[in-house]
Amino acid sequence: MIELKNLTKVFAAGGTEVNAIDGVNLSVPEGTIYGVIGSSGAGKSTLIRCVNLLEKPTSGQVLVDGQDLTLLSEKLLRQARHSIGMIFQHFNLLSSRTVYDNIALPLELAGASKQEIEQAVMPLLELTGLSDKKLSYPAQLSGGQKQRVAIARALASKPKVLLCDEATSALDPQTTRSILSLLKDINRQLKITVLIITHEMDVVKTICDRVAIMSFGKIIEENEVEQFFLNPQTDLAKEFVRSAIHEKPIAEIEARFQSDPAEGARPVVRITFVGQGVVQPLITRAARQFNTDFNILQADIETVNEKAMGFLMVEIIGEPEGIEQSLQFLKDNVQVEVIGYVS
Ligand SMILES: Nc1ncnc2c1ncn2[C@@H]1O[C@H](COP(=O)(O)OP(=O)(O)OP(=O)(O)O)[C@@H](O)[C@H]1O
């Protein structure tokens, strides 16, 4: 649905050049919710603004529904933008217009009649839970309600794609959850492809189907969200996943922790798995069969894209051969990473 091909964006700032986007290839399948995550300055905002050409790429192609937007005249680009809605961190509503009139704006600009506007806006008020706020002004709304208005406005021209630029970053956790749940409903009910850029892994964890991670203008890793959580490859992806599962250093073993195995050292292992009730029987079997003990240091079940995922950290205690066999047995069944040793 959205394809970026060898996309670059160079900014000239104060005599130097910044490669904000540096040869990005990205493919967002139709009907998915796709997250792009990265640290501040990684190029996320520039990337999403290139998708509707709010930012003109220096080179490369931007294909939306098969059409290369970089080749279009201004007039055709304006038309193509009707099928691309966008919402922003700070909502960008017109303060002098009511909720109804904010949502109606894109239709007014497109020359729709009063009746057509009413037919489009009323269901959007309903969908976004704003029916009783129709005559309110933005200043009378909470942040979450303002973002609902912005979402309704973005949907008014019946887009195929919704771009979300840090759409929940200004909201508290509870409001964030309600907005994310609304985005998921929109994706499912209206079959709209959603591209989200965010620095919050909770957003990715809660609603995204796929995720890409950006660093210094490049996509350094891309995967289905479950796989990304199960088996992150790059150091940055590992860091983001650990922050999302709230993994902490373990005070109990910190003083004895080492990264290399010494004679008689016991491995500390991170086990990641999908589904509840998966790992307990495996650990019990490994312990019985290979005569080992498992000291559970941390255990956490998280919901990742509506599926339960377990994150466990254990120390394996026993004879070296038993430890090795236990490790192999676990590796054959779940995602296992030896993260260090304690002696
Ligand atoms: N208009 C501009 N002129 C010059 N440099 C820019 C411009 N916009 C962005 N940049 C630079 O491009 C790089 C990427 O910025 P961008 O805002 O896309 O990153 P980001 O990942 O969205 O960061 P944040 O999460 O902090 O918004 C940064 O180094 C930034 O300073």
The ligand as an ORCA input file, in Angstrom:
! r2SCAN-3c Opt
* xyz 0 1
  N      13.768     21.536      8.335
  C      14.928     21.036      8.721
  N      16.084     21.649      8.455
  C      17.276     21.132      8.817
  N      17.415     19.961      9.481
  C      16.289     19.281      9.778
  C      14.997     19.776      9.430
  N      14.069     18.878      9.872
  C      14.740     17.877     10.462
  N      16.082     18.114     10.411
  C      17.139     17.224     10.930
  O      16.922     15.930     10.385
  C      17.180     14.918     11.358
  C      15.952     14.062     11.547
  O      14.923     14.840     12.175
  P      13.463     14.291     12.467
  O      12.679     15.384     13.090
  O      12.936     13.637     11.252
  O      13.777     13.132     13.545
  P      12.791     12.384     14.530
  O      13.235     10.966     14.565
  O      11.386     12.637     14.136
  O      13.099     13.073     15.928
  P      12.097     13.529     17.101
  O      11.515     12.263     17.660
  O      12.991     14.246     18.059
  O      11.069     14.409     16.452
  C      17.624     15.649     12.615
  O      19.037     15.671     12.639
  C      17.078     17.052     12.424
  O      17.861     17.997     13.110
*
